[in-house]
Amino acid sequence: MSTQGTAAVDGSGRAPAVPSESPDPAPDPAREADPTLGDVMTGEVVTVPVDARLPTALHLMATAGVRHLPVVNRGWCEGLLLEIDLVGRTARAGHPEAALLTAGDLQRPAAQLPPTARVSDAAQLMVRSGSDAVLVTDGGRILGMVTATDLLRLIARRRG
C-alpha cells in the first residue's frame, strides 16, 4: 500500500504552519461559492500499483475505507480503479479468474484537474467522464482527490 499527498517538510505528515505577515484578506464571496480543489480535496490518497492483483486492490479498499484507487506505475498515475468496477468484474469473472486480474486490467482513465481548478470544474468533469472522482494533480503528481460525495457534503453545508 502506498499513499501520496502533500509533502511535509518536518516529517510529521503535516505541512508546517507558515506565519502570515499580513492579516487575512476579506472573504471573497465568489471564492466561497466556488472554492478551489486545493481548498476542498482529500489530501491523503491511497494508491495501488498497476500490477497489483484484484484481491490486493479489494483489500486496500476495504481496509482504507475508500471507493477509488489511483493506479500508479513508477510514481505516475495511469488510471483510476473504482469500487463499482471491482464489484462488477468480481461478480462476472468468478473467484479463480478474478484473482489473476490486475489493477491495470480494470483501471479507467483518471479525470484530473490542478489544485487551482474550481469545484464547478470538478463537477462538470465528473459528468463528462462518467466518474464520481477527480484526482487533483500537479505535473502528474497526485496531490489529492475530490469525489461526488465531497461535493454533496459541500453543497449541504452551504445550504445548511
MODELLER restraints for C-alpha pairs under 7 A, 6 or more apart:
rsr = mdl.restraints
at = mdl.atoms
rsr.add(forms.Gaussian(group=physical.xy_distance, feature=features.Distance(at['CA:1:A'], at['CA:47:A']), mean=6.74, stdev=0.5))
rsr.add(forms.Gaussian(group=physical.xy_distance, feature=features.Distance(at['CA:1:A'], at['CA:48:A']), mean=6.42, stdev=0.5))
rsr.add(forms.Gaussian(group=physical.xy_distance, feature=features.Distance(at['CA:2:A'], at['CA:46:A']), mean=6.02, stdev=0.5))
rsr.add(forms.Gaussian(group=physical.xy_distance, feature=features.Distance(at['CA:2:A'], at['CA:47:A']), mean=5.58, stdev=0.5))
rsr.add(forms.Gaussian(group=physical.xy_distance, feature=features.Distance(at['CA:2:A'], at['CA:48:A']), mean=6.87, stdev=0.5))
rsr.add(forms.Gaussian(group=physical.xy_distance, feature=features.Distance(at['CA:3:A'], at['CA:44:A']), mean=6.59, stdev=0.5))
rsr.add(forms.Gaussian(group=physical.xy_distance, feature=features.Distance(at['CA:3:A'], at['CA:45:A']), mean=5.43, stdev=0.5))
rsr.add(forms.Gaussian(group=physical.xy_distance, feature=features.Distance(at['CA:3:A'], at['CA:46:A']), mean=4.58, stdev=0.5))
rsr.add(forms.Gaussian(group=physical.xy_distance, feature=features.Distance(at['CA:3:A'], at['CA:47:A']), mean=5.78, stdev=0.5))
rsr.add(forms.Gaussian(group=physical.xy_distance, feature=features.Distance(at['CA:4:A'], at['CA:44:A']), mean=6.24, stdev=0.5))
rsr.add(forms.Gaussian(group=physical.xy_distance, feature=features.Distance(at['CA:4:A'], at['CA:45:A']), mean=5.57, stdev=0.5))
rsr.add(forms.Gaussian(group=physical.xy_distance, feature=features.Distance(at['CA:4:A'], at['CA:46:A']), mean=6.85, stdev=0.5))
rsr.add(forms.Gaussian(group=physical.xy_distance, feature=features.Distance(at['CA:4:A'], at['CA:142:A']), mean=6.51, stdev=0.5))
rsr.add(forms.Gaussian(group=physical.xy_distance, feature=features.Distance(at['CA:4:A'], at['CA:143:A']), mean=6.91, stdev=0.5))
rsr.add(forms.Gaussian(group=physical.xy_distance, feature=features.Distance(at['CA:5:A'], at['CA:43:A']), mean=5.18, stdev=0.5))
rsr.add(forms.Gaussian(group=physical.xy_distance, feature=features.Distance(at['CA:5:A'], at['CA:44:A']), mean=5.11, stdev=0.5))
rsr.add(forms.Gaussian(group=physical.xy_distance, feature=features.Distance(at['CA:5:A'], at['CA:45:A']), mean=6.31, stdev=0.5))
rsr.add(forms.Gaussian(group=physical.xy_distance, feature=features.Distance(at['CA:5:A'], at['CA:142:A']), mean=6.67, stdev=0.5))
rsr.add(forms.Gaussian(group=physical.xy_distance, feature=features.Distance(at['CA:5:A'], at['CA:143:A']), mean=4.90, stdev=0.5))
rsr.add(forms.Gaussian(group=physical.xy_distance, feature=features.Distance(at['CA:5:A'], at['CA:144:A']), mean=6.11, stdev=0.5))
rsr.add(forms.Gaussian(group=physical.xy_distance, feature=features.Distance(at['CA:6:A'], at['CA:43:A']), mean=6.59, stdev=0.5))
rsr.add(forms.Gaussian(group=physical.xy_distance, feature=features.Distance(at['CA:6:A'], at['CA:143:A']), mean=5.72, stdev=0.5))
rsr.add(forms.Gaussian(group=physical.xy_distance, feature=features.Distance(at['CA:7:A'], at['CA:15:A']), mean=6.95, stdev=0.5))
rsr.add(forms.Gaussian(group=physical.xy_distance, feature=features.Distance(at['CA:8:A'], at['CA:14:A']), mean=5.41, stdev=0.5))
rsr.add(forms.Gaussian(group=physical.xy_distance, feature=features.Distance(at['CA:8:A'], at['CA:15:A']), mean=4.60, stdev=0.5))
rsr.add(forms.Gaussian(group=physical.xy_distance, feature=features.Distance(at['CA:9:A'], at['CA:15:A']), mean=6.38, stdev=0.5))
rsr.add(forms.Gaussian(group=physical.xy_distance, feature=features.Distance(at['CA:9:A'], at['CA:16:A']), mean=6.90, stdev=0.5))
rsr.add(forms.Gaussian(group=physical.xy_distance, feature=features.Distance(at['CA:10:A'], at['CA:16:A']), mean=6.73, stdev=0.5))
rsr.add(forms.Gaussian(group=physical.xy_distance, feature=features.Distance(at['CA:34:A'], at['CA:118:A']), mean=5.95, stdev=0.5))
rsr.add(forms.Gaussian(group=physical.xy_distance, feature=features.Distance(at['CA:34:A'], at['CA:119:A']), mean=5.71, stdev=0.5))
rsr.add(forms.Gaussian(group=physical.xy_distance, feature=features.Distance(at['CA:34:A'], at['CA:120:A']), mean=6.46, stdev=0.5))
rsr.add(forms.Gaussian(group=physical.xy_distance, feature=features.Distance(at['CA:35:A'], at['CA:118:A']), mean=5.60, stdev=0.5))
rsr.add(forms.Gaussian(group=physical.xy_distance, feature=features.Distance(at['CA:35:A'], at['CA:119:A']), mean=5.89, stdev=0.5))
rsr.add(forms.Gaussian(group=physical.xy_distance, feature=features.Distance(at['CA:36:A'], at['CA:115:A']), mean=6.43, stdev=0.5))
rsr.add(forms.Gaussian(group=physical.xy_distance, feature=features.Distance(at['CA:36:A'], at['CA:116:A']), mean=5.40, stdev=0.5))
rsr.add(forms.Gaussian(group=physical.xy_distance, feature=features.Distance(at['CA:36:A'], at['CA:117:A']), mean=5.44, stdev=0.5))
rsr.add(forms.Gaussian(group=physical.xy_distance, feature=features.Distance(at['CA:36:A'], at['CA:118:A']), mean=4.23, stdev=0.5))
rsr.add(forms.Gaussian(group=physical.xy_distance, feature=features.Distance(at['CA:36:A'], at['CA:119:A']), mean=5.89, stdev=0.5))
rsr.add(forms.Gaussian(group=physical.xy_distance, feature=features.Distance(at['CA:37:A'], at['CA:115:A']), mean=4.98, stdev=0.5))
rsr.add(forms.Gaussian(group=physical.xy_distance, feature=features.Distance(at['CA:37:A'], at['CA:116:A']), mean=6.29, stdev=0.5))
rsr.add(forms.Gaussian(group=physical.xy_distance, feature=features.Distance(at['CA:37:A'], at['CA:117:A']), mean=5.82, stdev=0.5))
rsr.add(forms.Gaussian(group=physical.xy_distance, feature=features.Distance(at['CA:37:A'], at['CA:118:A']), mean=5.65, stdev=0.5))
rsr.add(forms.Gaussian(group=physical.xy_distance, feature=features.Distance(at['CA:37:A'], at['CA:119:A']), mean=5.83, stdev=0.5))
rsr.add(forms.Gaussian(group=physical.xy_distance, feature=features.Distance(at['CA:38:A'], at['CA:115:A']), mean=4.35, stdev=0.5))
rsr.add(forms.Gaussian(group=physical.xy_distance, feature=features.Distance(at['CA:38:A'], at['CA:116:A']), mean=6.34, stdev=0.5))
rsr.add(forms.Gaussian(group=physical.xy_distance, feature=features.Distance(at['CA:41:A'], at['CA:144:A']), mean=5.64, stdev=0.5))
rsr.add(forms.Gaussian(group=physical.xy_distance, feature=features.Distance(at['CA:41:A'], at['CA:145:A']), mean=5.32, stdev=0.5))
rsr.add(forms.Gaussian(group=physical.xy_distance, feature=features.Distance(at['CA:41:A'], at['CA:146:A']), mean=5.02, stdev=0.5))
rsr.add(forms.Gaussian(group=physical.xy_distance, feature=features.Distance(at['CA:42:A'], at['CA:144:A']), mean=5.27, stdev=0.5))
rsr.add(forms.Gaussian(group=physical.xy_distance, feature=features.Distance(at['CA:42:A'], at['CA:145:A']), mean=5.30, stdev=0.5))
rsr.add(forms.Gaussian(group=physical.xy_distance, feature=features.Distance(at['CA:42:A'], at['CA:146:A']), mean=6.34, stdev=0.5))
rsr.add(forms.Gaussian(group=physical.xy_distance, feature=features.Distance(at['CA:43:A'], at['CA:143:A']), mean=6.10, stdev=0.5))
rsr.add(forms.Gaussian(group=physical.xy_distance, feature=features.Distance(at['CA:43:A'], at['CA:144:A']), mean=4.25, stdev=0.5))
rsr.add(forms.Gaussian(group=physical.xy_distance, feature=features.Distance(at['CA:43:A'], at['CA:145:A']), mean=6.73, stdev=0.5))
rsr.add(forms.Gaussian(group=physical.xy_distance, feature=features.Distance(at['CA:44:A'], at['CA:144:A']), mean=6.34, stdev=0.5))
rsr.add(forms.Gaussian(group=physical.xy_distance, feature=features.Distance(at['CA:45:A'], at['CA:144:A']), mean=5.95, stdev=0.5))
rsr.add(forms.Gaussian(group=physical.xy_distance, feature=features.Distance(at['CA:45:A'], at['CA:145:A']), mean=6.89, stdev=0.5))
rsr.add(forms.Gaussian(group=physical.xy_distance, feature=features.Distance(at['CA:46:A'], at['CA:69:A']), mean=6.24, stdev=0.5))
rsr.add(forms.Gaussian(group=physical.xy_distance, feature=features.Distance(at['CA:47:A'], at['CA:69:A']), mean=5.17, stdev=0.5))
rsr.add(forms.Gaussian(group=physical.xy_distance, feature=features.Distance(at['CA:47:A'], at['CA:70:A']), mean=4.94, stdev=0.5))
rsr.add(forms.Gaussian(group=physical.xy_distance, feature=features.Distance(at['CA:47:A'], at['CA:71:A']), mean=6.03, stdev=0.5))
rsr.add(forms.Gaussian(group=physical.xy_distance, feature=features.Distance(at['CA:47:A'], at['CA:72:A']), mean=6.73, stdev=0.5))
rsr.add(forms.Gaussian(group=physical.xy_distance, feature=features.Distance(at['CA:48:A'], at['CA:57:A']), mean=6.63, stdev=0.5))
rsr.add(forms.Gaussian(group=physical.xy_distance, feature=features.Distance(at['CA:48:A'], at['CA:69:A']), mean=6.16, stdev=0.5))
rsr.add(forms.Gaussian(group=physical.xy_distance, feature=features.Distance(at['CA:48:A'], at['CA:70:A']), mean=6.27, stdev=0.5))
rsr.add(forms.Gaussian(group=physical.xy_distance, feature=features.Distance(at['CA:48:A'], at['CA:71:A']), mean=5.08, stdev=0.5))
rsr.add(forms.Gaussian(group=physical.xy_distance, feature=features.Distance(at['CA:48:A'], at['CA:72:A']), mean=6.14, stdev=0.5))
rsr.add(forms.Gaussian(group=physical.xy_distance, feature=features.Distance(at['CA:49:A'], at['CA:71:A']), mean=5.64, stdev=0.5))
rsr.add(forms.Gaussian(group=physical.xy_distance, feature=features.Distance(at['CA:49:A'], at['CA:72:A']), mean=4.98, stdev=0.5))
rsr.add(forms.Gaussian(group=physical.xy_distance, feature=features.Distance(at['CA:49:A'], at['CA:73:A']), mean=5.97, stdev=0.5))
rsr.add(forms.Gaussian(group=physical.xy_distance, feature=features.Distance(at['CA:50:A'], at['CA:71:A']), mean=5.36, stdev=0.5))
rsr.add(forms.Gaussian(group=physical.xy_distance, feature=features.Distance(at['CA:50:A'], at['CA:72:A']), mean=5.48, stdev=0.5))
rsr.add(forms.Gaussian(group=physical.xy_distance, feature=features.Distance(at['CA:50:A'], at['CA:73:A']), mean=5.56, stdev=0.5))
rsr.add(forms.Gaussian(group=physical.xy_distance, feature=features.Distance(at['CA:50:A'], at['CA:102:A']), mean=6.82, stdev=0.5))
rsr.add(forms.Gaussian(group=physical.xy_distance, feature=features.Distance(at['CA:50:A'], at['CA:103:A']), mean=5.30, stdev=0.5))
rsr.add(forms.Gaussian(group=physical.xy_distance, feature=features.Distance(at['CA:50:A'], at['CA:104:A']), mean=4.71, stdev=0.5))
rsr.add(forms.Gaussian(group=physical.xy_distance, feature=features.Distance(at['CA:51:A'], at['CA:102:A']), mean=5.39, stdev=0.5))
rsr.add(forms.Gaussian(group=physical.xy_distance, feature=features.Distance(at['CA:51:A'], at['CA:103:A']), mean=6.16, stdev=0.5))
rsr.add(forms.Gaussian(group=physical.xy_distance, feature=features.Distance(at['CA:51:A'], at['CA:104:A']), mean=6.25, stdev=0.5))
rsr.add(forms.Gaussian(group=physical.xy_distance, feature=features.Distance(at['CA:52:A'], at['CA:102:A']), mean=5.24, stdev=0.5))
rsr.add(forms.Gaussian(group=physical.xy_distance, feature=features.Distance(at['CA:52:A'], at['CA:103:A']), mean=5.62, stdev=0.5))
rsr.add(forms.Gaussian(group=physical.xy_distance, feature=features.Distance(at['CA:53:A'], at['CA:99:A']), mean=6.37, stdev=0.5))
rsr.add(forms.Gaussian(group=physical.xy_distance, feature=features.Distance(at['CA:53:A'], at['CA:100:A']), mean=6.30, stdev=0.5))
rsr.add(forms.Gaussian(group=physical.xy_distance, feature=features.Distance(at['CA:53:A'], at['CA:101:A']), mean=5.66, stdev=0.5))
rsr.add(forms.Gaussian(group=physical.xy_distance, feature=features.Distance(at['CA:53:A'], at['CA:102:A']), mean=4.27, stdev=0.5))
rsr.add(forms.Gaussian(group=physical.xy_distance, feature=features.Distance(at['CA:53:A'], at['CA:103:A']), mean=6.26, stdev=0.5))
rsr.add(forms.Gaussian(group=physical.xy_distance, feature=features.Distance(at['CA:54:A'], at['CA:98:A']), mean=6.45, stdev=0.5))
rsr.add(forms.Gaussian(group=physical.xy_distance, feature=features.Distance(at['CA:54:A'], at['CA:99:A']), mean=5.65, stdev=0.5))
rsr.add(forms.Gaussian(group=physical.xy_distance, feature=features.Distance(at['CA:54:A'], at['CA:101:A']), mean=5.57, stdev=0.5))
rsr.add(forms.Gaussian(group=physical.xy_distance, feature=features.Distance(at['CA:54:A'], at['CA:102:A']), mean=5.41, stdev=0.5))
rsr.add(forms.Gaussian(group=physical.xy_distance, feature=features.Distance(at['CA:54:A'], at['CA:103:A']), mean=6.25, stdev=0.5))
rsr.add(forms.Gaussian(group=physical.xy_distance, feature=features.Distance(at['CA:55:A'], at['CA:99:A']), mean=6.16, stdev=0.5))
rsr.add(forms.Gaussian(group=physical.xy_distance, feature=features.Distance(at['CA:57:A'], at['CA:103:A']), mean=6.84, stdev=0.5))
rsr.add(forms.Gaussian(group=physical.xy_distance, feature=features.Distance(at['CA:61:A'], at['CA:67:A']), mean=6.15, stdev=0.5))
rsr.add(forms.Gaussian(group=physical.xy_distance, feature=features.Distance(at['CA:67:A'], at['CA:82:A']), mean=6.05, stdev=0.5))
rsr.add(forms.Gaussian(group=physical.xy_distance, feature=features.Distance(at['CA:67:A'], at['CA:83:A']), mean=4.93, stdev=0.5))
rsr.add(forms.Gaussian(group=physical.xy_distance, feature=features.Distance(at['CA:68:A'], at['CA:80:A']), mean=6.80, stdev=0.5))
rsr.add(forms.Gaussian(group=physical.xy_distance, feature=features.Distance(at['CA:68:A'], at['CA:81:A']), mean=5.69, stdev=0.5))
rsr.add(forms.Gaussian(group=physical.xy_distance, feature=features.Distance(at['CA:68:A'], at['CA:82:A']), mean=4.70, stdev=0.5))
rsr.add(forms.Gaussian(group=physical.xy_distance, feature=features.Distance(at['CA:68:A'], at['CA:83:A']), mean=6.09, stdev=0.5))
rsr.add(forms.Gaussian(group=physical.xy_distance, feature=features.Distance(at['CA:69:A'], at['CA:80:A']), mean=5.74, stdev=0.5))
rsr.add(forms.Gaussian(group=physical.xy_distance, feature=features.Distance(at['CA:69:A'], at['CA:81:A']), mean=5.01, stdev=0.5))
rsr.add(forms.Gaussian(group=physical.xy_distance, feature=features.Distance(at['CA:69:A'], at['CA:82:A']), mean=6.54, stdev=0.5))
rsr.add(forms.Gaussian(group=physical.xy_distance, feature=features.Distance(at['CA:70:A'], at['CA:77:A']), mean=6.43, stdev=0.5))
rsr.add(forms.Gaussian(group=physical.xy_distance, feature=features.Distance(at['CA:70:A'], at['CA:79:A']), mean=5.92, stdev=0.5))
rsr.add(forms.Gaussian(group=physical.xy_distance, feature=features.Distance(at['CA:70:A'], at['CA:80:A']), mean=4.39, stdev=0.5))
rsr.add(forms.Gaussian(group=physical.xy_distance, feature=features.Distance(at['CA:70:A'], at['CA:81:A']), mean=6.08, stdev=0.5))
rsr.add(forms.Gaussian(group=physical.xy_distance, feature=features.Distance(at['CA:71:A'], at['CA:77:A']), mean=5.76, stdev=0.5))
rsr.add(forms.Gaussian(group=physical.xy_distance, feature=features.Distance(at['CA:71:A'], at['CA:78:A']), mean=5.59, stdev=0.5))
rsr.add(forms.Gaussian(group=physical.xy_distance, feature=features.Distance(at['CA:71:A'], at['CA:79:A']), mean=5.13, stdev=0.5))
rsr.add(forms.Gaussian(group=physical.xy_distance, feature=features.Distance(at['CA:71:A'], at['CA:80:A']), mean=5.46, stdev=0.5))
rsr.add(forms.Gaussian(group=physical.xy_distance, feature=features.Distance(at['CA:71:A'], at['CA:81:A']), mean=6.55, stdev=0.5))
rsr.add(forms.Gaussian(group=physical.xy_distance, feature=features.Distance(at['CA:71:A'], at['CA:103:A']), mean=6.66, stdev=0.5))
rsr.add(forms.Gaussian(group=physical.xy_distance, feature=features.Distance(at['CA:71:A'], at['CA:104:A']), mean=6.92, stdev=0.5))
rsr.add(forms.Gaussian(group=physical.xy_distance, feature=features.Distance(at['CA:71:A'], at['CA:107:A']), mean=6.99, stdev=0.5))
rsr.add(forms.Gaussian(group=physical.xy_distance, feature=features.Distance(at['CA:72:A'], at['CA:78:A']), mean=5.51, stdev=0.5))
rsr.add(forms.Gaussian(group=physical.xy_distance, feature=features.Distance(at['CA:76:A'], at['CA:140:A']), mean=6.27, stdev=0.5))
rsr.add(forms.Gaussian(group=physical.xy_distance, feature=features.Distance(at['CA:76:A'], at['CA:141:A']), mean=6.79, stdev=0.5))
rsr.add(forms.Gaussian(group=physical.xy_distance, feature=features.Distance(at['CA:77:A'], at['CA:140:A']), mean=6.77, stdev=0.5))
rsr.add(forms.Gaussian(group=physical.xy_distance, feature=features.Distance(at['CA:79:A'], at['CA:107:A']), mean=5.45, stdev=0.5))
rsr.add(forms.Gaussian(group=physical.xy_distance, feature=features.Distance(at['CA:79:A'], at['CA:108:A']), mean=5.37, stdev=0.5))
rsr.add(forms.Gaussian(group=physical.xy_distance, feature=features.Distance(at['CA:79:A'], at['CA:109:A']), mean=4.61, stdev=0.5))
rsr.add(forms.Gaussian(group=physical.xy_distance, feature=features.Distance(at['CA:79:A'], at['CA:110:A']), mean=4.58, stdev=0.5))
rsr.add(forms.Gaussian(group=physical.xy_distance, feature=features.Distance(at['CA:80:A'], at['CA:107:A']), mean=5.20, stdev=0.5))
rsr.add(forms.Gaussian(group=physical.xy_distance, feature=features.Distance(at['CA:80:A'], at['CA:108:A']), mean=5.37, stdev=0.5))
rsr.add(forms.Gaussian(group=physical.xy_distance, feature=features.Distance(at['CA:80:A'], at['CA:109:A']), mean=6.10, stdev=0.5))
rsr.add(forms.Gaussian(group=physical.xy_distance, feature=features.Distance(at['CA:80:A'], at['CA:110:A']), mean=4.94, stdev=0.5))
rsr.add(forms.Gaussian(group=physical.xy_distance, feature=features.Distance(at['CA:81:A'], at['CA:103:A']), mean=6.83, stdev=0.5))
rsr.add(forms.Gaussian(group=physical.xy_distance, feature=features.Distance(at['CA:81:A'], at['CA:106:A']), mean=6.57, stdev=0.5))
rsr.add(forms.Gaussian(group=physical.xy_distance, feature=features.Distance(at['CA:81:A'], at['CA:107:A']), mean=4.70, stdev=0.5))
rsr.add(forms.Gaussian(group=physical.xy_distance, feature=features.Distance(at['CA:81:A'], at['CA:108:A']), mean=6.43, stdev=0.5))
rsr.add(forms.Gaussian(group=physical.xy_distance, feature=features.Distance(at['CA:85:A'], at['CA:106:A']), mean=6.93, stdev=0.5))
rsr.add(forms.Gaussian(group=physical.xy_distance, feature=features.Distance(at['CA:90:A'], at['CA:98:A']), mean=5.92, stdev=0.5))
rsr.add(forms.Gaussian(group=physical.xy_distance, feature=features.Distance(at['CA:110:A'], at['CA:135:A']), mean=6.91, stdev=0.5))
rsr.add(forms.Gaussian(group=physical.xy_distance, feature=features.Distance(at['CA:111:A'], at['CA:129:A']), mean=6.84, stdev=0.5))
rsr.add(forms.Gaussian(group=physical.xy_distance, feature=features.Distance(at['CA:111:A'], at['CA:134:A']), mean=4.98, stdev=0.5))
rsr.add(forms.Gaussian(group=physical.xy_distance, feature=features.Distance(at['CA:111:A'], at['CA:135:A']), mean=6.12, stdev=0.5))
rsr.add(forms.Gaussian(group=physical.xy_distance, feature=features.Distance(at['CA:112:A'], at['CA:134:A']), mean=5.40, stdev=0.5))
rsr.add(forms.Gaussian(group=physical.xy_distance, feature=features.Distance(at['CA:112:A'], at['CA:135:A']), mean=4.68, stdev=0.5))
rsr.add(forms.Gaussian(group=physical.xy_distance, feature=features.Distance(at['CA:112:A'], at['CA:136:A']), mean=5.79, stdev=0.5))
rsr.add(forms.Gaussian(group=physical.xy_distance, feature=features.Distance(at['CA:112:A'], at['CA:137:A']), mean=6.35, stdev=0.5))
rsr.add(forms.Gaussian(group=physical.xy_distance, feature=features.Distance(at['CA:113:A'], at['CA:134:A']), mean=6.96, stdev=0.5))
rsr.add(forms.Gaussian(group=physical.xy_distance, feature=features.Distance(at['CA:113:A'], at['CA:135:A']), mean=6.42, stdev=0.5))
rsr.add(forms.Gaussian(group=physical.xy_distance, feature=features.Distance(at['CA:113:A'], at['CA:136:A']), mean=5.19, stdev=0.5))
rsr.add(forms.Gaussian(group=physical.xy_distance, feature=features.Distance(at['CA:113:A'], at['CA:137:A']), mean=6.04, stdev=0.5))
rsr.add(forms.Gaussian(group=physical.xy_distance, feature=features.Distance(at['CA:114:A'], at['CA:136:A']), mean=5.40, stdev=0.5))
rsr.add(forms.Gaussian(group=physical.xy_distance, feature=features.Distance(at['CA:114:A'], at['CA:137:A']), mean=5.16, stdev=0.5))
rsr.add(forms.Gaussian(group=physical.xy_distance, feature=features.Distance(at['CA:114:A'], at['CA:138:A']), mean=5.75, stdev=0.5))
rsr.add(forms.Gaussian(group=physical.xy_distance, feature=features.Distance(at['CA:115:A'], at['CA:136:A']), mean=5.71, stdev=0.5))
rsr.add(forms.Gaussian(group=physical.xy_distance, feature=features.Distance(at['CA:115:A'], at['CA:137:A']), mean=6.73, stdev=0.5))
rsr.add(forms.Gaussian(group=physical.xy_distance, feature=features.Distance(at['CA:122:A'], at['CA:134:A']), mean=6.48, stdev=0.5))
rsr.add(forms.Gaussian(group=physical.xy_distance, feature=features.Distance(at['CA:126:A'], at['CA:132:A']), mean=5.56, stdev=0.5))
rsr.add(forms.Gaussian(group=physical.xy_distance, feature=features.Distance(at['CA:126:A'], at['CA:133:A']), mean=6.58, stdev=0.5))
rsr.add(forms.Gaussian(group=physical.xy_distance, feature=features.Distance(at['CA:126:A'], at['CA:134:A']), mean=6.95, stdev=0.5))
rsr.add(forms.Gaussian(group=physical.xy_distance, feature=features.Distance(at['CA:132:A'], at['CA:147:A']), mean=5.62, stdev=0.5))
rsr.add(forms.Gaussian(group=physical.xy_distance, feature=features.Distance(at['CA:132:A'], at['CA:148:A']), mean=5.16, stdev=0.5))
rsr.add(forms.Gaussian(group=physical.xy_distance, feature=features.Distance(at['CA:133:A'], at['CA:145:A']), mean=6.92, stdev=0.5))
rsr.add(forms.Gaussian(group=physical.xy_distance, feature=features.Distance(at['CA:133:A'], at['CA:146:A']), mean=5.73, stdev=0.5))
rsr.add(forms.Gaussian(group=physical.xy_distance, feature=features.Distance(at['CA:133:A'], at['CA:147:A']), mean=4.17, stdev=0.5))
rsr.add(forms.Gaussian(group=physical.xy_distance, feature=features.Distance(at['CA:133:A'], at['CA:148:A']), mean=6.22, stdev=0.5))
rsr.add(forms.Gaussian(group=physical.xy_distance, feature=features.Distance(at['CA:134:A'], at['CA:145:A']), mean=5.77, stdev=0.5))
rsr.add(forms.Gaussian(group=physical.xy_distance, feature=features.Distance(at['CA:134:A'], at['CA:146:A']), mean=5.35, stdev=0.5))
rsr.add(forms.Gaussian(group=physical.xy_distance, feature=features.Distance(at['CA:134:A'], at['CA:147:A']), mean=6.29, stdev=0.5))
rsr.add(forms.Gaussian(group=physical.xy_distance, feature=features.Distance(at['CA:135:A'], at['CA:142:A']), mean=6.83, stdev=0.5))
rsr.add(forms.Gaussian(group=physical.xy_distance, feature=features.Distance(at['CA:135:A'], at['CA:144:A']), mean=6.06, stdev=0.5))
rsr.add(forms.Gaussian(group=physical.xy_distance, feature=features.Distance(at['CA:135:A'], at['CA:145:A']), mean=4.46, stdev=0.5))
rsr.add(forms.Gaussian(group=physical.xy_distance, feature=features.Distance(at['CA:135:A'], at['CA:146:A']), mean=6.47, stdev=0.5))
rsr.add(forms.Gaussian(group=physical.xy_distance, feature=features.Distance(at['CA:136:A'], at['CA:142:A']), mean=6.10, stdev=0.5))
rsr.add(forms.Gaussian(group=physical.xy_distance, feature=features.Distance(at['CA:136:A'], at['CA:143:A']), mean=5.50, stdev=0.5))
rsr.add(forms.Gaussian(group=physical.xy_distance, feature=features.Distance(at['CA:136:A'], at['CA:144:A']), mean=4.95, stdev=0.5))
rsr.add(forms.Gaussian(group=physical.xy_distance, feature=features.Distance(at['CA:136:A'], at['CA:145:A']), mean=5.31, stdev=0.5))
rsr.add(forms.Gaussian(group=physical.xy_distance, feature=features.Distance(at['CA:137:A'], at['CA:143:A']), mean=5.26, stdev=0.5))
rsr.add(forms.Gaussian(group=physical.xy_distance, feature=features.Distance(at['CA:137:A'], at['CA:144:A']), mean=6.99, stdev=0.5))
